[in-house]
Amino acid sequence: MKSRQQVLGQNFLKHTPTIEKIITSVRHRLEQDRKRGIAPKAILEVGPGALALTKTLAKIAADEKLDFVIVERDRFLEEGIRTGLPQAEVHFFDAATEKLAELFDQLRSRGSTPILFVSNLPYSAASQILAAVCKRIELLSSAVVMVQKEMAQRIIAPEKSEHRGSFSLFMQSYFAPKILFDVPPGAFSPPPKVMSTVLDLVPLEKTVLDRIEQPLEFEKFCKKLFSQRRKMIRNSLNLPKTGPLPDAFAKLGINGTERAEVLDFETVLQLYLASGGK
């Protein structure tokens, strides 16, 4: 039988040098956001766990006069959080749901945005939580997150990379992602079976939301494009020999025989628009 931590995908950070590196990254992110003219007004941490990062994040927020907000799914951890940080604003819900976007809206309504998002994301829900954050990208200053290394490789994967897929395009349509450092399994309790990676995520000046009206339809288009990686794109999209998309190939400098992973984001976006997407 799986333990609670296994069911919830919990791997608590315990390695002091790794904790210090993450905190340094958060401080640097705060400084860089201010230089970009997008000074955060709140730090939001999802998944405080055993408070390895949380206590220092709370101190940073207090020193910088920022709101500090915690989201935790596991009520079993409530006593430890309340005892360790009795003054903290804590919300207990699953961050992989619409409730995270609702919390962002609450913070906006009280003037606590932009938000610096920090999280050791649970492996089992990382993509869903990141997707929820993207829904309120306009309220974000930036993010420092830890994910499974394989997911980090997918998030940053450029065209022609074996790791590139629909999730790469999705994340790169909102963020300029950057790998900061890897974290070995021994830094956690219990240790996972894989490496982890800390990412720096800076929202693009113009995200996909500024360029199309139906981002969910664009996401579906990307998934279809990458649904059969070994196929040529004209076959992945089940295209006739003539029509709007085949006609767009020449304008984009492609011929339809390419595989999806060689296409850059702009080409995929233009293909989506040529297909009638809005």
PyMOL commands that set and color helices and strands:
alter all, ss='L'
color gray80, all
select helices_A, chain A and resi 4-8+16-35+54-63+75-84+99-109+123-134+137-139+149-156+166-172+185-187+208-210+215-225+233-236+244-252+260-262+265-274
alter helices_A, ss='H'
color red, helices_A
select strands_A, chain A and resi 12-13+42-46+67-72+89-92+115-120+140-148+175-183+188-189+196-203
alter strands_A, ss='S'
color yellow, strands_A
deselect
rebuild
show_as cartoon
